[in-house]
Amino acid sequence: MSRRVIVVFGGSGFVGRHLVRQLAKEDAIIRVAVRDPDAALFLKTAGEIGQIVPIQANVTHPRSVEAAIRGADGIVNLVGILSEWGRRTFQRVHVEGAANVARAAAAAGASRLVQMSAIGADPDSDSAYARTKAAGEQAAREAFPDATVVRPSVVFGPEDKFFNLFAGLARMMPVLPVFGGSPLPRLPRSADFVIDLCRNGGTRFQPVYVSDVALAISKALIAPAAKGQSYDLGGPKIYSFKEIMALILTETRRRRILMPIPFFAASINAWFLEKMPNPLLTRDQVRLLRRDNVVPEGALDLKDLGIEPTPVESVVPDYLRRFRPPTRQGRRNRAQP
């Protein structure tokens, strides 16, 4: 029996590298389709010789997409951006890119296509990110009606840019933001690691473990019931922004002020930050934060793919330890020759 050939667009990214490792365990041949194949060479060690093949492709260039897909059984499109810069716009990447991949997959006779979107994708959203994610889903389905859509919430894992980002900020700054929080001072209890100035917790999230997302995509590539379906992927627990910041401070053993940032104030700050090539915050992201990022009631989710969601508390503490202040013993050990 011949081995499956799976093409993963964006396979060197955060979710992609975990998906490639998962597919390698399942004995698939994986083409990692990325703009810079040299940057994906590290993935070759996740499989046997010749099992993982980085190739050059750009979802906004149809010919490169067609060449990458030729002869493949399954296709996964993970490519997405959080902010626009130059020619890399939401429309080109999320919509035109998704359409290019889906059309090429259909023309090549691929049996399965998985399109990664995001919780909150909505054609009527105030956020261009959310609108184009929804348009990308539609474009994929128009060209490939059996496409499976996965919509993760905030994805966590050792290389994430969420928990790690705020843990890094806590190491340098006296405050952490709570976007959408309303101010009402409260004195901390003696056991607290935080000074809490927030009446409410701000935007709510349902963080999902990156390995669970990778497993969900691998299952969606083979499960007959997954054809044409959409799955909203979230973890077992919903957290407010304040609760996530407090968890980060607890695990990094730091005392910081949790500062409520109303959305209008966040938008003003974002206007300046978004002028940078890789901004920490944009006005479009602020608009996205106005809506909770949780699995909608009644939606298909991880459990419908046979996956038990992994709790944040069982993974995040392990990789946030590096952000803890050095102990006295640690300082003494470093001082010794």
C-alpha positions as CSV (number, residue, x, y, z in Angstrom):
1,M,0.0,0.0,0.0
2,S,1.5,3.4,-1.0
3,R,2.0,6.0,1.6
4,R,-0.2,9.2,1.7
5,V,1.4,12.4,0.4
6,I,0.3,15.4,2.4
7,V,1.2,19.0,1.5
8,V,1.2,21.5,4.4
9,F,1.3,25.1,3.4
10,G,2.9,27.1,6.2
11,G,4.4,24.0,7.6
12,S,7.3,25.7,9.3
13,G,5.1,27.9,11.5
14,F,4.0,27.3,15.1
15,V,1.0,25.0,14.3
16,G,2.7,23.6,11.1
17,R,5.8,22.2,12.8
18,H,3.6,20.2,15.2
19,L,1.3,19.0,12.4
20,V,4.4,17.8,10.4
21,R,5.6,15.8,13.3
22,Q,2.1,14.3,13.9
23,L,1.8,13.3,10.2
24,A,5.3,11.9,10.2
25,K,4.3,9.6,13.1
26,E,1.4,8.4,10.9
27,D,3.9,7.4,8.2
28,A,2.8,10.0,5.7
29,I,5.1,11.7,3.1
30,I,5.0,15.4,3.9
31,R,5.8,18.3,1.6
32,V,6.3,21.4,3.7
33,A,5.3,24.2,1.3
34,V,6.8,27.5,2.5
35,R,8.3,30.7,1.0
36,D,11.8,29.9,2.3
37,P,12.5,26.1,2.2
38,D,15.9,26.6,4.0
39,A,14.0,27.9,7.1
40,A,12.1,24.6,7.2
41,L,15.1,22.2,7.0
42,F,14.9,21.7,10.7
43,L,11.8,19.6,10.2
44,K,13.5,16.9,8.2
45,T,14.8,15.3,11.5
46,A,11.2,14.7,12.5
47,G,10.9,11.8,10.1
48,E,12.8,9.2,8.1
49,I,15.2,10.1,5.3
50,G,13.1,11.6,2.4
51,Q,9.9,11.6,4.4
52,I,9.7,15.3,5.0
53,V,10.5,17.5,2.0
54,P,10.6,21.3,2.3
55,I,9.6,23.0,-1.0
56,Q,9.2,26.5,-2.2
57,A,5.6,27.8,-2.6
58,N,3.7,31.0,-1.9
59,V,-0.1,30.8,-1.6
60,T,-0.4,34.1,-3.4
61,H,1.4,32.6,-6.5
62,P,-0.9,30.1,-8.2
63,R,1.8,28.4,-10.2
64,S,3.9,27.6,-7.2
65,V,0.8,26.2,-5.4
66,E,0.0,24.0,-8.3
67,A,3.5,22.6,-8.5
68,A,3.5,21.9,-4.8
69,I,0.2,20.0,-4.8
70,R,0.8,17.9,-7.9
71,G,0.2,14.2,-7.0
72,A,-0.8,14.8,-3.4
73,D,-3.5,13.0,-1.5
74,G,-4.3,15.6,1.2
75,I,-3.7,19.4,1.5
76,V,-3.6,21.6,4.6
77,N,-3.5,25.4,4.3
78,L,-2.2,27.0,7.6
79,V,-1.1,30.2,6.1
80,G,-2.3,33.4,7.8
81,I,-1.1,36.7,9.1
82,L,-2.1,38.8,12.2
83,S,-1.2,42.2,10.7
84,E,-0.8,43.6,7.2
85,W,2.5,44.9,5.8
86,G,3.2,45.9,2.3
87,R,1.8,43.4,-0.2
88,R,1.0,40.9,2.5
89,T,-2.6,42.0,3.0
90,F,-5.4,40.1,4.6
91,Q,-7.2,39.9,1.3
92,R,-4.2,38.5,-0.6
93,V,-3.2,35.9,2.1
94,H,-6.5,34.9,3.7
95,V,-8.8,35.0,0.7
96,E,-6.9,34.8,-2.5
97,G,-4.4,32.4,-1.0
98,A,-7.1,30.1,0.3
99,A,-8.8,30.2,-3.1
100,N,-5.5,29.4,-4.9
101,V,-4.9,26.4,-2.7
102,A,-8.4,25.1,-3.0
103,R,-8.6,25.5,-6.8
104,A,-5.3,23.7,-7.2
105,A,-6.3,20.9,-4.8
106,A,-9.5,20.3,-6.8
107,A,-7.7,20.4,-10.2
108,A,-5.1,18.0,-8.9
109,G,-7.7,15.5,-7.7
110,A,-6.7,15.7,-4.1
111,S,-9.0,13.7,-1.8
112,R,-9.0,16.0,1.2
113,L,-8.4,19.7,2.0
114,V,-8.2,21.3,5.5
115,Q,-8.4,25.1,5.7
116,M,-7.3,26.6,9.0
117,S,-9.4,29.7,10.0
118,A,-10.0,31.1,13.4
119,I,-12.7,31.4,16.0
120,G,-14.5,34.6,15.4
121,A,-14.3,34.4,11.6
122,D,-17.4,36.4,10.6
123,P,-18.2,38.2,7.3
124,D,-19.9,40.9,9.3
125,S,-17.1,41.5,11.8
126,D,-15.7,45.0,12.4
127,S,-12.2,43.3,12.2
128,A,-10.7,42.9,8.7
129,Y,-8.8,39.8,10.0
130,A,-12.1,38.1,11.0
131,R,-13.9,39.1,7.8
132,T,-11.1,37.8,5.6
133,K,-10.8,34.6,7.5
134,A,-14.6,34.0,6.9
135,A,-14.1,35.0,3.2
136,G,-11.2,32.5,3.0
137,E,-13.4,29.7,4.3
138,Q,-16.0,30.6,1.6
139,A,-13.4,30.7,-1.1
140,A,-12.0,27.3,-0.1
141,R,-15.5,25.7,-0.1
142,E,-16.5,27.3,-3.4
143,A,-13.5,25.6,-5.1
144,F,-13.4,22.4,-2.9
145,P,-16.9,21.8,-1.4
146,D,-15.7,19.0,0.8
147,A,-13.1,21.1,2.5
148,T,-12.9,20.8,6.3
149,V,-12.4,24.1,8.2
150,V,-10.8,24.2,11.6
151,R,-11.1,27.4,13.8
152,P,-8.8,27.4,16.8
153,S,-8.9,29.8,19.6
154,V,-5.6,31.2,21.0
155,V,-3.1,28.4,20.5
156,F,-0.7,27.6,23.3
157,G,2.5,25.6,23.4
158,P,6.2,26.0,24.0
159,E,6.8,28.3,21.0
160,D,3.6,30.3,21.3
161,K,3.5,34.1,20.9
162,F,0.8,34.6,23.5
163,F,1.8,33.2,26.9
164,N,5.5,33.7,26.1
165,L,4.9,37.3,24.9
166,F,3.2,38.4,28.1
167,A,5.6,36.4,30.3
168,G,8.5,38.3,28.6
169,L,6.7,41.6,29.1
170,A,6.2,40.8,32.8
171,R,10.0,40.4,33.1
172,M,10.6,44.0,31.9
173,M,7.5,46.0,32.8
174,P,5.7,46.9,36.1
175,V,2.2,46.4,34.6
176,L,0.4,43.9,32.4
177,P,-2.6,45.0,30.3
178,V,-6.2,43.6,30.6
179,F,-7.8,44.7,27.4
180,G,-11.5,45.6,27.8
181,G,-11.2,45.5,31.6
182,S,-13.1,48.1,33.7
183,P,-11.2,49.8,36.6
184,L,-12.2,49.3,40.2
185,P,-9.3,49.1,42.7
186,R,-9.1,46.1,45.0
187,L,-6.4,45.5,47.6
188,P,-4.6,42.2,47.1
189,R,-4.7,39.4,49.5
190,S,-1.4,38.5,51.1
191,A,-1.1,35.3,49.0
192,D,-1.6,37.1,45.7
193,F,1.1,37.5,43.1
194,V,-0.8,40.5,41.6
195,I,-2.2,43.8,42.4
196,D,-5.7,43.8,40.8
197,L,-7.3,47.0,39.5
198,C,-9.9,45.3,37.3
199,R,-13.6,45.0,38.0
200,N,-14.1,42.6,35.1
201,G,-11.8,40.3,33.3
202,G,-11.9,41.8,29.8
203,T,-12.1,39.6,26.7
204,R,-12.5,35.9,27.2
205,F,-10.5,33.2,25.6
206,Q,-10.5,29.4,25.3
207,P,-6.8,28.5,24.7
208,V,-6.2,25.3,22.9
209,Y,-3.0,23.2,23.0
210,V,-1.0,23.2,19.7
211,S,-0.7,19.4,19.8
212,D,-4.5,19.0,20.0
213,V,-4.8,21.3,17.0
214,A,-2.3,19.2,15.0
215,L,-4.1,16.0,16.0
216,A,-7.4,17.5,15.0
217,I,-6.1,18.4,11.5
218,S,-4.6,15.0,11.0
219,K,-7.9,13.4,11.9
220,A,-9.8,15.7,9.7
221,L,-7.7,14.5,6.8
222,I,-8.9,11.0,7.1
223,A,-12.3,11.0,8.9
224,P,-15.2,10.5,6.5
225,A,-17.5,12.5,8.7
226,A,-15.2,15.5,8.6
227,K,-15.8,16.2,4.9
228,G,-17.4,19.6,4.5
229,Q,-17.6,20.2,8.2
230,S,-16.3,23.1,10.4
231,Y,-14.7,22.5,13.8
232,D,-14.2,25.2,16.5
233,L,-11.2,24.2,18.6
234,G,-10.9,25.3,22.2
235,G,-9.5,24.0,25.4
236,P,-11.5,22.6,28.3
237,K,-11.7,26.0,30.1
238,I,-12.6,29.6,29.4
239,Y,-10.4,32.3,30.8
240,S,-10.8,36.1,31.0
241,F,-7.9,38.2,29.9
242,K,-7.3,39.0,33.6
243,E,-7.3,35.4,34.6
244,I,-4.7,34.6,31.9
245,M,-2.4,37.4,33.0
246,A,-2.8,36.3,36.6
247,L,-1.9,32.7,35.7
248,I,1.2,34.0,33.9
249,L,2.3,36.0,36.9
250,T,1.7,33.0,39.2
251,E,3.8,30.7,37.0
252,T,6.6,33.2,36.5
253,R,6.5,34.2,40.2
254,R,6.3,37.9,39.6
255,R,4.3,40.6,41.2
256,R,2.9,43.1,38.7
257,I,-0.1,45.4,38.4
258,L,-2.9,44.3,36.1
259,M,-4.0,47.4,34.4
260,P,-7.4,47.7,32.7
261,I,-7.0,49.1,29.2
262,P,-10.4,50.3,27.7
263,F,-10.7,49.6,24.0
264,F,-10.6,53.3,23.0
265,A,-7.2,53.7,24.8
266,A,-5.9,50.5,23.3
267,S,-6.9,51.8,19.8
268,I,-4.9,55.0,20.4
269,N,-1.8,53.0,21.4
270,A,-2.3,50.6,18.5
271,W,-2.3,53.5,16.0
272,F,1.4,54.1,16.9
273,L,2.4,50.5,17.3
274,E,1.0,49.4,13.9
275,K,3.5,51.5,12.0
276,M,6.1,48.9,12.9
277,P,6.8,45.9,10.6
278,N,5.8,43.3,13.3
279,P,3.6,45.3,15.6
280,L,2.6,44.1,19.1
281,L,-0.9,45.5,18.6
282,T,-2.9,47.0,15.7
283,R,-6.3,48.7,15.7
284,D,-7.7,45.8,13.8
285,Q,-6.6,43.5,16.6
286,V,-8.3,45.8,19.1
287,R,-11.5,45.5,17.1
288,L,-11.1,41.7,17.2
289,L,-10.6,41.8,21.0
290,R,-14.1,43.3,21.5
291,R,-15.6,39.9,21.0
292,D,-14.9,36.8,23.2
293,N,-12.7,34.2,21.5
294,V,-14.6,31.0,22.6
295,V,-16.2,28.0,21.0
296,P,-19.8,28.9,20.1
297,E,-22.5,26.8,21.7
298,G,-23.5,23.8,19.6
299,A,-20.4,24.0,17.4
300,L,-18.5,20.9,16.5
301,D,-15.3,20.8,18.5
302,L,-12.3,18.6,19.5
303,K,-14.5,16.0,21.2
304,D,-16.3,15.4,17.9
305,L,-13.0,14.4,16.5
306,G,-12.3,12.1,19.4
307,I,-9.9,14.4,21.1
308,E,-9.9,15.2,24.8
309,P,-8.8,18.9,25.2
310,T,-5.5,19.4,27.1
311,P,-5.7,21.9,30.1
312,V,-3.5,25.0,30.1
313,E,-2.3,24.2,33.6
314,S,-0.8,20.9,32.4
315,V,1.5,22.4,29.8
316,V,2.1,26.2,30.3
317,P,3.9,26.0,33.6
318,D,6.6,23.9,32.1
319,Y,7.7,26.4,29.5
320,L,7.1,29.6,31.6
321,R,9.6,28.5,34.2
322,R,12.4,30.2,32.2
323,F,10.8,33.5,32.9
324,R,11.1,33.2,36.7
325,P,13.5,35.4,38.6
326,P,16.7,33.6,39.5
327,T,16.8,32.2,43.1
328,R,19.5,32.9,45.6
329,Q,20.8,29.3,45.1
330,G,20.9,29.8,41.3
331,R,22.8,33.1,41.6
332,R,25.3,31.4,43.9
333,N,25.8,28.5,41.5
334,R,26.4,30.9,38.6
335,A,28.9,32.8,40.7
336,Q,31.0,29.7,41.4
337,P,33.9,29.1,38.9
